[in-house]
Amino acid sequence: MIENARNIAHILLAKYNRKDITIETIVEEVDNIYLMPAFKDINKEELISLLVGDFEIHAKEATLLVAEDIKPWLYEEKSKIKPELWNRYRIYMNQKDSSFPLGNLDDITDKILDKCVNPKTKGRWDRRGMVVGNVQSGKTANYTGLINKATDAGYKLIIVIAGIHNSLRAQTQYRIDEGFIGRDSSDFILKKRNNKIGVGLIKADTEIYSYTSTDNKGDFNRATATRLNVPIGGKSPTVLVIKKNKSILENLILWLYNFANEDLNGDKKIFDVPLLVIDDEADNASVNSGTEIDIKTINRLIRTLLNLFNQNTFIGYTATPYANIFIPTEWSEELETMVKDVRLKVGEDLFPRDFIVNIPPPSNYIGAVKVFGYENNETGEDFKGLDIIRLANDQEPYFPLRLNSINKNELPDAVPSSLKRAIKSFILTCAIRRLRGQENKHNSMLVHVALYVTWIDRVAWLVNEIVRDYKLQIRSGQGPLIEELKSLFIEDFVPTTDNIIENLSYKDYKIKKHEWDEVKDVLIDAVMKIEVRAVHGTKNTRNLEFHNIEDINYNDYDNGMSVIAVGGNRLARGITLEGLSVSYYLRTTRLYDSLMQMGRWFGFRPGYVDLCRLYTTEQLINWYRHVTLATEEMRADFDEMSAQNKRPVDYQLKVRTHPEMVAINRLSITSAYKMRDTEKIAVSYSGKTIQTYIFEKNKSVVLNNYKSFNSLLTKFMTPDREEPNTLLWRNINSDLVVDFIASYKQNYFNDSVLCSYIEKQRKDGKLLKWSVAVILNSQSNVSAGGILNGLPVKMHTFIWANGKADGGLPARNFQDNINTLIVAGGKNSILDKRARMVDLNLQVLNPTEDIIKSRRNELETPLLVLYPFDPRISDQLDSECPLVGYGVLFPTFQNEVKVEYVARQIAFDDEDSQVDDDTDPDDE
C-alpha cells in the first residue's frame, strides 16, 4: 500500500521543478494523499522518508565531445515530431518505478538524438557515435528511450546488437519487447498471438514489428523474416535484436541485400530507409584487432551491414570505451569482402568520429568509486570505499591460482571456507531483505572462479550440496549452522549496516538495523527459496554432474527469484543478475575491459547496499583500485575537454598520451591487441601526479626501496630547509631523481616510461632541476588511527652527504593485507596537501588546488616527495626498516617531448591462459 502512495506522490510532485522540491513540498503533498480514504492508515513518516530519499537522488549533466560539422536539429524540429512512442515509454517507466529519474533520461536522450542525423534528411548520410556509461548503470533503459524517440522522429529500421551470448540477447529482446515493441515477440512470431506487454498496454497508433524474438532460437533467421512479410522502410517501424555472431550477421546482410539497388557507382545500396544501429557492449568483439586489410570477422560484418544503407547512424554503448577510442580513423574505401557468395564493400571503421556522450551515474549508483574508493588530489574529491569487500585468500588448494590447459582436469572435491561464508552471507541477505518488505524482490549471488565448463559444472554441484545441507540444518534446527549465522550477523552484518548508514553519500531510508531474533524467524522462508544454477552454454547434460542449467529468467518468478549463479564469461558479459547482493569472484585477469565488465556487483542497490558483499582476492582489489584511478582521471579529462568544445579525435589523442594508459599496459589491463600489435603510444606527464599507494610487504622489496632512499639522500648536501616535519632540498639534478625511480621496486605503474620521459625532457633542456622533500612526523604520539594510534612516534636517523638529523617517521593507517599494504578507505594517494605544496612557499593560509597547481606551473619546478613510513603498521615488516613511498609532481609546461612506448599483446602466465570453452551451440 505504501508503494501505491509513493507512486501517487510522485505524480503529484511531477508538477514541480525537481530542483525546487523541498521537504515542505513533500509534506504538503503527503498530507493530500493522507486525506484519501485508501491511504489513511499508512505510516506518514515512512512515506515522507521514502520520498525525501527519492528526491535526494540526483545526476550530473551528460558531457559531450562533438565533431565540428555536426549541427543541432532536434529542438527546431520538435514541434513537428509526434512523440507518441516516447510518451508511452515515459508513462510505462513511471508506472514501473515512480522514483526513476525520467527528467534526466529525457534530457540525455534528447542530447544523443540531436547528435544523430535527422532521419528526414534527404540523400546519403552516416553518423558514428558512442555513449559511455557505467557498468550496470541503466544503459538499456537509456538506449530504449533513445530508440523510442528516434522512431518518433522517423528512423525506420532499428538493429540492436546485444553481446555475444544467447542469454544476453534474449534478455535484451525482452526489454525491447517491454519498452519499445509492446508485445511478446515469441508469442507473436511463433504462435501468431498479439500478447500486449509493457508499453503495449498504453495506447499508441504506431505498430512496431520485430524480426527476432525472446525464444532461445529467436535470433535472426531469414526464413522467419521472409514469412513475417513486413517490409523494411514501410509504414511500420521494424526492429531486430541480434547477437554478435558471424552466421547471424551474414544471414542478416544477405536478407537485407534483397532490398538493395545499384547506386551510380554500381554498388548495391538500400536507399532511404533510415537505419539506427545500437551496439551494446561496443568494446566487446566489435573492435578490429586485426590489420587494416586483415579485418576481424565481427568488425568487418558490422561495417558491411552499415555500408549497405545510404542512411545510417551507428551508436556504440559501453562502460569501458578505451578499445573503441584506439580504433584508427583511417580506412580504405576500396576494401571489399565476400559474404557467402556476394561481394560487398566493407566501409568505414567504427571510431566514434562524430560524437561521444559521457553519462555520469545518479548519486545512488554503486560503482567502482564507491566500492573501492577514490581520491583526486587535483579536485579535492575524496570517496572512502564502502565496507563491503571481504578477502578470499584461501582459494588454494581448492581453486588453483593458475588454472590452464595443464591442470584444468584436476577438479575440486571441496570449496574454500570463504565460499561457504559467502553463501551464509547470501542466506542472511535474503532473510534481512524480507524484513525490509522486499520478500518479492529478486536475490542473486554470483560465483565466478573459472571459464571452463567442467569447472563451472563441478563448482555448481559443490555449491548445491552445501545449500542442500544448509537448508536441512535451518529447517531441522539441528547442526552448527544457526549459531554460525548468528555470529556472522553480529560480527559482520550489524557493524557494516552501522557503517553504511553513517557513510553512504545519499539517504536510503529502507536500510535499517535488525535484531538477530527477527532474522532467525525468517531464515526458513529465505533459504528454502534459494536455488543454484550453472550458467554455461552446454545443453547436453549427459557429461555434466549438475543438471540445473536452465537459463535464468527472472520474469517467470512473480514473487521473486533467489538464485546462486555459478558461471564464467556468461556472467561477466552476459545476463544482468537482478538483485545481486553477494559476489564470489576469484578469476584473475589483467585486462582492463574484463575487470570492469566482470564487476557485476556495480549497479543500484535500493534498500540493501549494506547487505552486499564482494569476496575476492587481495590482488584483484589492488588492480580494481588502480583501474578506478585510471578511469576517473580519464573521465575528468573528458569533462574538461567537453567544456573546451573539443572533438572525439582530440580525446583519442589525449587518451593515447595519458600516463595512466602506460600504467594500464604495465598491468596488462587494457586489451593491447585491440590497439594493434606493437602500436607505438606517445605519453605525456605534463601537469600530472604519479605516486605509490600500494606497497609490497616482501622484506627484500621493502629493504631495496629503503636502500634506494638512503642512496639518494647520501648524494645531497645540507638541506635548504630542515624542520621537524620536513627536509627539503632544491636544485637537485634530474639524473639523481631518475636513478631513484629506476631502482625503486613496485608493480603498479611503468617506472621505465616515467624515467624515459624525464630523460627526454632533460635532453631538451626541461625538468633539469628538482625539489626533493622528505616528509617527517613532528608529533610525539601517533594520531593516524588504527593499531599505531597513540603510540610514541618512531624516530629514525636520516643521513646525507655532509650531515644527519633525527626525525619522526610518518604513520599511516594502512590496510594490512596478506601480501600488500594499501591506503585505507580505498584511497589512491599518499600525498596530502602539505606535501603537494611543500616547496612552493605559498603565503595563502589554506590554498585551493588550483592555486597550488598554478604556483607550480609558474615556477616550472618538478617535485619528488619521499615518505619513510613507520613499519610497525605490519608485524611482517622489519620494525627498523622504514616503508618508503614516493610521489612525483610535474608542472604543466609547454613544448614537452612526449615519450613513446609500445603496446604489445601480452602472453599471460595467469588465468588468462584459459581458453573459454563455454560457447553457444550455434557458434560452433
N, C-alpha and C positions, 0 to 999 in steps of 0.2 A: 504493500500500500504506500509505503514511504517513497518508493521509486516512482510510482504514478504521480505523487505530489511533487516530486523533484522535476519530473518532465513538464508538468503544468507550470511550475515556477519558471522554468527555462523559457517556456512560451511567453509568459507574462513579462519576463525580463528582456525578451528579444527586442522590445520597442526602445530600449535604451542603448546608447553607445556603450560598448563593453567597457571602455576606459572610464566611463562616468559612473559605473555601478559601484556603490559603497555598501557597507554593512547596513546602513539605514535603509537604502533602497531595497535590499534583500528582505529585511524585517517587514517592511511595508507590504511587499507582495506576498510574503508568507502569511501575514495577517489576513489578507484577502482569501488565500486558499483555506485558511483555518475556518472561515465562515461557511465554506461548502460542507454540507452535511456528511458527505462521504469521508471527509478528512478531519472531522472534529476530534478524533481520538489519536491522531498521530502525535509523535513526540516533536514538538515545535523546535526545541533546542537542537535536536539531532538534525532536523531538516535544514535549519539555518547553518549549522556547521558544515553539512554536505555542500550546500550552495556556496558558502564562503570558500571552501576548498576548490570547487569548480572554477570560480571566477578569479582565484589567485593564480591559476594556471595561465601562463602566457607564452608567447613565442616571439622571437625577434623576427624582423622582416627578412625575407629572402634577399640574397645579393646576387648580382648578375655580372657576367662578362659578355659583351655583345660585340660582334664584328661591326665595323664602321658602316657597311652598306645595308644593315638591317634597319628597316624603318617601321615605326609603330603603325598599327592599322586598326586594332580591335576596338578601341574606345570611340573612334569615329564611326565604326560600323555597328556598334551595339544596338542602336535604335532599330536597325533593320533585321536583327537576329532574334528569332523567337526561341527563348531559352527553355523550351518545354522539357527536354531531357535533363538539363542541369537542375531545373526546379524540382522535378520528381526525385532526382538523386539527393538533392538537398533535404527534401522532406523525409525521404527514407532514412538518411543518416541521422537526422534529428530524432526520428521515432526510435531508431535503434539505440542511440546514445545521446541523450539531450545535452550532455556536457561536452560533446565533441566540438572542437573549435571550428565551426563551419565558416565563420567570417575569415579566418586565417586561410582556410583551404580555398575559399572563393578568391581571395586576393592573389594567392600564389599561382593558382591555375590560370587566372587572367594574365598574369605576367608571362607564364610559359606560352600560352596560346598566342599572345601578342608577338612572340618571337618566332612562332611558326609562320608559314606563308598563309595569307588569306586564301582559302580554298576557292574563292570566286575569281581569283586572278587568272586571266587567260594566258595561254601559251605554256611554254616549258619552264619548270622551276623545280628546284630541290633545295632542301634545307637539312643541315646536320646540327644536332644539339645534344646536350647531356644535362641531366638533373642529378645532383649529388645530394643524397640524404644520409641517414644513419641506419645502421643495421637494425632491423625490426622496428623502424620508427614510423611506419604507416605509408610507405611509398605506394602500395597497391591502392589505397584509398585515394592517394593523390592522382595517380595516372588514370584511375577510373573516373574521377571528377573531370580530368582533362579530356578524356575520350568523350564524355557526355557533351562537354562544351564544344569540342571540335566537330562533333557530329551536328550539333545545333547550327554551327557556323557553315557547314557544307561539306566536310570530309565524308567521302562515300564508302571507303573501304578501310577497316581498321585491322591491323595484324599485331597481336601481342605475342612476342617470342618469350616464353616463360621457362627459362632454365633448361637443364639437360636431362631431367628425370621425369617419368610419367607422373609421379606423385605430386610434384610441384605444378606441373602443367594442369592436372585435373583440379587441384586446389585453386589455382588461378582462374580456371574456367568457371568454377562455381562462383567465385567472387564477381566475375564479369557477368555471369547469369543474373546474380542478385542485384548488382549495381548498375548494369547497363542494358542488358537484353530484356530482363523482366520475366523470363520463363525458364523452366528446367530444360536445358538443351538436350539432355539424354532422352527425356520423355518425348520431346518434340521430334528428334531425329529418328529414334529407334521405334517409338510407339505412335508417332503422329498425334500426340496429345498436347494440348496447349495449356500446360500446368503453370499458372502465373505464380511467381515468387518475387520477393524483394520489391524493386521499383515497379514491377509489373502490376502490383496491387494498387498503384496510383495511376490515375488516368493520364494517357498521352496519346496523341494521334499517330505518332511515328512508330512504325513497326520495324523492329530490328531482327535480322536473321543471322544465325551462326552456322558456319560450315563444320564446326567442331563441337564436341560435347564433353560432359564430365565423365563419361564412361571410360573404363580403363583402356579401351581401344578407340577412344573418341578423338584421337589426334587426326590431322587432316588426311583424308582419303579421297582420291579422285572420283571413285565410283559414287561415294556418298554425296560429294559436292555436285556431281552431274545429276544425280537422282533428285536432289532438292530443287533443281531447276530455278534457282534465284540468281538473276544476273548481277554481276558487279557493276556498280555505277548507275543502277536503276533508281527507281523512286525510293526503294527501301535501303537504308544503310546495311552493310554486311560486315561481319567480324569473324576472325579466326583467332584461336589461342593454340599456338603450336610450341613444340619444344625444339631445342637446337639439336637437330639430328639430320644427318646427310640425306637419308632417303625421304624424310618428310619434306625438307626444303626442296629437294629435286622434284618431287611429285607436285608440290605446290607451284613451282616455277613452270613446269610443263603444262599444268592445267591452265594457269594464267596465260601462257603463251598462245592458247587458243583464241584469246580475246585481243591479241596484238595485231597491228597493221604496220606496214612498212612506212618509215619516215622518208624524208628527202634524201637521206644518206644511204638508204637501203637497209637500215637497222629496224628490227621489229620492236614496236613500242605499243603500250596500252595508252591511248590518248584520253585526256580529260576525265580521268577517274581519280580525284584527289585521294592520295594514299597517306595514311598515318601509320608508321611502324613504331611500336613501343618495344624496346629491347630491355626486358627485365634482367637483372644481373648482367649488365652490359660488359663487365670486365671478365666474365667467365665464358671462355670459348669463342667469343666474338672477335677478340683482338688477334690480328695476324701475327703469329710468332715465327712465320717463315720469312722469305725474302720478298722483294717487290714483284718478282716473277713467279717464284715457287710459293704460292699463297696457300695458307692452311684452309681446309675444306669449309668450315662454318663461315669464316670471314668472307671467303670467295662467293659462297652461295647467297649470303645476306646482301652483299654488294650487287650481285647479279639480279637478285629479286628487285632491289630498289631501282636499278638501271633499266628494268623492263617498263617502268612507268615514266611518262613525261612530266608527271606532277607528283612529287613525293616529299614527305617530311619524315626524318628519322630522329628519334629521341632515345638515347640510352639512359636508363636509370641504374644507378649504382651507389653503394656506400663506400666503395674502395676504387676511386677513379684513376689511380696513378698509371695503371697499364694503358688506359684509354688516352691519357694525356701524352703518352710517349708514342702514340700512333703517328707515323710520318705524314706530313702534309703533301708530299709528292706522290704522284701515281701516274700510270701510263694510260692514256685514253685509248690506245690500240689493243690493250690486253684483252684476250678472249679466253673463253673456257667452253668445254663441252659438258652439257647437262644431258646425260644419256646420249642421244644421237643428235641433239640440237646445239648449234654453235651460237654463243651469245657473248656480248661484251660484258666485262666484269664491272667496270665503273669505278667511281671514286672510293677511296678508303673511308673509314668510319670516324676519323678525327672530328670532334665537335667544333668545326671551324666557325659556325655562326653564333652559337651561344652556349654558355654554361650557367646553370642556375644552382646556387647553393642554398639548400633549405635547412635552416637551423632547427633543431628539435624543440618541442614545447618544454616548459620548465619541469614537467612531471615525467620526462623521458629518462629512463635509467640506462645511460650509455657508458662508454669506456671511461669518460672523465669521472662520473660518479662512482663507478665500481672500483677503478684503480687509482683515482686521484690525479691531480694535475696542478702544477704551479707555474705561472707565467711571470718571469721576472720583469718583462718589458711592460706589461699592462697592470701588474699587481694582482691579477686573478689568482685565487687560491682555493682549490677544491680538495677537501680531505676525502679520501676514498671511504665508501660505506663499509661498515664492519660485517661483510657478508662472505668474505673469502676464507676458506679453510684449506690448509695444506694437506695434500695427499701424497706424501713422500714414502709410502710403504708399498709401492706397487710391485717391487721385486720381492720374491721370485715369481709372483703370480703373473704379472704382466711385464714382460721384458722392456727395459728402456729402449732397446733397439730391436724392432720387430721387422724382419725382412724375409726374403725367399729362403734363407738358410734355416731359420728357426720357426717359420710360420706354422708348421705342423705340430709343434710342441704345445698343445692346447692346455689351458689351466684346469686344475681339478678343484680349485677353491678361489676365493676372491680376497683382496686385502681388507683389513679391518676398516679402513677409511670408506670403502664402498658400502659396507654394512652400516656404518654410521650415517652415510648419506641417505640410505634407504630409510633408516629410522627418522632422519630429519624430514623426509618426504611424508612419512606417516603423520608426524606431528603437524606438519604444514597443512595437510588435508583436514586434520581434525580441527585445528585453530581456525581455518577459513570457514568451517561450518559454524563455529561460534560467532563469526562476524557476518553471518547472514549470506555466505557465499557457498552454501551447500550444493547449489545447482550450477555452479561455475566449473569450467574445466580445470583440471590439475594435471600438470605434466612434469615428468622427471626425465632428464637426458643422461644417457650413459654412452660415452664415446671413448673407446680405448684402442680401436684398430679399424683398418679398412677392409681386411679380409672377411669374406662371408663366413668362412668356417669359424673365425674368432667371434664375429658378431653372434653367430648361432650358439656357440658354446657359452659365451658370457650371458646371453639372454636366458639360456637354460639354467645356469647357476643362479642368476638373479631371481628367476621364477621360483626355484626351490627355496631360496631364502624367504621370499614373500609368502610362499605357502606355509613355511614354518612359523613366520611371524603372525599370520592370520590364525593359526591353530592356538598359539600361545595367548594372543589377545582374547580370542573367543572363549577359551577354556579358563583363562586366568591363571594358568599353570606356566612354570618356567620363569627365567630371569628377565624376560623382555620388558615387562611392565616397569620394573624398577630401573632398568637401563633407560627407558624412555623418560621416566621421571627425572633421572639425573641429567640427561641431555637437555630436557626442558629447563630445569633450574639453572644449570651451569652455562648453557649456551643461549637458549631462546629468550629467557627473561632479560638478561643484560643486553642482548642485541636489540630487543624491542625498545628498551630504555634509551639505548644509544641512538637508534634511528629516529625516535620521536624527538630527541634533542637536536640532532644534526641534519635532518632532512631539509633540503633547501626550499621545500614547499609544504603546505599543510595537507595532511591526509588524515581526515578525522575518523576513517574506518580502522586505522591502526590503533589497537587497544591492548592494554595489559590483561592477562588472564591468570587465573589460579589453576594449579595442577588438577584439582578435583573436577573443574569444569572440562578440562581437556580429556581427562580419563573417561568421563561419561560418554564422550562421542567417539572414542577410539574404534569401537567395533564398527560403527556405521562408516567411519572413514576408511579403515583398512580393507573391509570386505568389498569396497568399490574399486580397489586398485587391481589393474591387470597389467601384464607385461607383454610388450610387442617387440619382435625383432624386425627392424626396418632395413630391408635389403631387397634386391630385385629378383632373387631366386624364388620361383613359384612352385617348383617341383620339390615336395617335402621328403622324397624318398631318401636322400642323403643328408637330411637335417635331423638334429636332435630335438629342436624346439619348433613346434608347428604353428604357433600363433603368429603368423606372418601377414595377416590381412592388413591392407592399407589403413592407416589411422584416419578415420572420417568422423570428425567431431560432430558433424551435422546429424549423425544418426543417434546422438545422445541428447535428448531433450532436457534431461535432468543433470547434465554434466558428465564428462568422462574423466576418470582418473587413470593415468597410464604412465608406465615406465617404459620409455622408448630406448631400445638399445640398437645403435647403428653406427654407420660410418659417414661417408660423404653425403648420403641422402638426408642426414640430419644437418650437416654443415651447409649444404647448398640446396636442400630440398624443402620439405614442408615446414610451415610455421607451427611450432608446438604451442598450442593455446594454454594459457595459464601456467607457463613454465616457471617453476619455483626452485627446483634443485637440479644442478648440473654436475655431473661427474665426468671430468674431461682430462684425459691423460695424453692423448696422441700428440707427439711432438711434431711441430712444423715450424720452419723458419720463414715461410712465405708470408709476406705482409698481408696479401689479399686473403689467404686462407685463415690467418689468425683472426682477422676482423670478422670474416663471414662465419667462422665457426663459433663466434660469440653469440650464440642464440639466446644467451641469458640477458642480452640487451633488449630493451623494449619498455612497455608500460606495465606497471605492476600495482594497479589501484587497490589499496587496502591490504596488501600483503608483501610489500618490498622488504619488510623486516623479517619475513619468513623465508626469503630467498637465500640460497646458499650456492656458492661455487666451490667445488672441491677440485683442486688442480695442483700442479707442481710448482715448486719454487722457481724453476727455470722459466716456465710459461708465464708466471706472474711478472717476472722481470722483463720478459720480451713484450708482454702486453703494455707494461708501463712505458717502455721505450717507444712502441708504436703509437701509443696515445699521445706522447710528446710530439712525435713527428707529424701526426695527423692534425693536431690542434695548431701547431705552428704553421703548417701549410694552409689550413683553413683561414688562419689570421691573415696570411699573405693574400689569399683570395679576396677577403673582405676589403683589405687595404687597396688592392688593385681595382676592385669594383668601384670604390669611392673615387678612383682616379680615371674612371671610364676606360679601362684597359680592355684588350681583346683576348679571346681564348688563346690565340697564338702567343701572346705576351705571357700568359700564365704557363704555357708549355715551357717557354724559356726560363721562367722563374723557378719552376719545379726542378728543371734539369740542373740548375745551379745551386739549389738549396743544400746546405751541408747535411741535413737530415736524410737526403737521398743517399749520401755516402754512408751514413750510419745504417740506413735500411739495408744497403747492399752488404755492409760489414756483417750484419746478422743474416744475410741472405733472405731478408723478409720479403722484399718485393720480387716479383717474378721477372728476374733479369732476362729470361728468354723472350719475354714479351717486348723487351726493348731491343730486340735483335741481338744475335750473338756478337760479343766483343764490341758493342757500341761504345764510343767514347762520350763521356759526360763531363762537361766543364762545371766546376764548383766555385761558389763564392762564399766567403765568410765575412764579408764587409758588414759591419753592424751587428754581428751575431755573437751569442754567448754559448760556449761549449763547456760542459762541466761533468764531473763524475758524481753519481748519486747511487750507484750500486757497487758494492765492494766485495771482492772475493775474500773469504776467510782463510784460504790456503796460506799457511805460515810463510812459505817461500815467496809467495806473491807479495804479501804484506812487507816482508823483510826487504825484498827487491825495491819496492816503492819507497821505503824509508831510506834505503841507501841512495837512491836517486835524489831524494830530497836533501840528504846530508851533503852529497857530492855537489849539488848546485850551490848550497849555502857556502861551502868552503871556497868557492870561486869569487865570492863577494868580499868587498872591503866593508868598512864601518857603515852601518845603515844610515840613510838620510833621515830616518825618523825611528826612534826607539822608545816605545811606550809600553806600559804594562799589558795592553791588549793588541799591539801591532808592532811588527818590524817591517819597515818599508825601504826598499832600495829603488832609486831612479836611474835612468840611462843605462840599463843593462843591455848588453849586446844580444841580438836576436838568436845568434847561434847557441848561446847558453840555454835559452828557452827551448829551442828545438831539441837539443841534446836531452834535456829533462823529459820532454813529452815522449821522445823516441824510446827512452829507457823505461818509462813507466808502463806497467802491465795492466791492461783492462780489456774487456771484450765487447764494449757497448757502443763505441764509435771508432771510426777509422783514423787512428792516430798518424798513420803513414801519409794519408792525404792531407791531414792538417799540417804536418811538418813540411810537406812539399809546398803547400800554399804559402807558408811563412817564408820559405826559402825563395820562392818565386818573387814575392814582394821585395825581399831583401836585395835580390839581384836587380830589381827595378828601382831601387832607392827608397823603398817604403817599409814601414814597420821595423826600422833599423834599431830603435831604442825602445826598451820596455820598462814599465814599472813592475816590480815584483814585491808582493806583500805576503807576510806570514801572519795569519790571524791567531791571536792568543786569547787566553781566558784570564781576565784580571780579577775575577771574584775569588773569594776564599772558599766558598762551597758551591757545588754543582746545583744549578737550578733548572736543568734541562728536562726534568721529569724522568720517569722510568726507573730502572734499577740503580742508576748512578745518583739520583736526586738526593741532595742533602749531604753527600759525601764530600770530604775535603777535595778541592781541585788538585789534580795530579800535576806536579811540577816536572819540568824537563829542561835540560841544558841545550841551548842552540849555539852552535859553533860556526863562525865564519872565518875568513882568512886571517884577520888580524884582531879577533876578539870573540867574545861569547857573552851570553846572557841567560839567566834562568827565567822561564815563563810558564804560565799555566796552560795545560792542554785543553782546547775547546772540547766540550762534551755535547754529544747529540743523543737523543733517544731513538737510536736506530732500531728497526725491526730485526730481530736476530733469527734468521732462518738457518736451515741446515748447512748450506754452503755459502750463503751470502749475507751481508748486512745491507739493508736498504733504508732510505729515509722514510720515517714513519708517516702514515697517513697517505701513502701513495704519492708523495711529493717527488718531483724530479729535479730538485735543486738543493745545493748546499750553500749557495751564495746568498746571504741576506743583503739588505740594502746597505748596511755599513760596509760590507766587503766590496760591493759594486762601486762605491764612491770613495774608497779608502785613499786614493791617490789624487783626488780632484780638488782638494782644498775649497770645497763649497762653503759659502758663508750662510746659506739658507738653513733655517732650523730643521725643517722636515721636507726636503726637496722631493718633487714628484719624479717619476721615472723619466718623463720627458726632459726635465731639467738635467738629470744625471746623464742621459744619453747625449743631449745637446752639448754639455760641457766636455764629454769625452771626444765627441766629434770635432769640437773646436780645437782641442789640444792635439788631436790625432795621435793619441798615446794608447797603445795596447797595454793590457794589464794581465799579469799572471798572478792569481791568488792561490796560496797554499794553505791547506788546513791540516795540521798534525793532530788528529782526533785522539781522544782518550781511549785506549784499547780495552779498558776494563768493561766496556759495554758487552763483551762476549768472553766467556771463560775459555773459548777455543783459541783466543789470541794471546800472544806473549804480552804480559802486562807492562813490560818495559820498552816495547816497540810500538810507537805511535802508528795509528792507521792514517795514512796520508791520502788526502783527496785534493783535487785542484780544479780551478776554473779559469778559462781564458775569455777575456772580453775584448772584442775588436771594435775600434771606432768605424763609423761609416766614412769611407774615403773615396775619392774619385780615381778613375783610371786604374782600378785594381787589375792585376793579371790573374785571371782565373786559372785554376789548376785542373788538368784533365785526369780522369781515371777511366778504367774500362769496366763496364758492367758485363760480366760473363755469366753464362748459365752455370750454376753450381752443382757439382756432384756431391750429394749429401751422404753423410755417414750415419744419419739417424733414421727415424721412421719415414722420412720422405722417400726412402728407397723402397717402400711398399708400393706395389702396383695395385691400384684399385680394381679388384675383380668383381665389384658389385655393379653390374651393368643391367640395363633393361633388356629383356629378351629380344626386342626388335632392333636393338643397337648392334647385335652381334652378327 
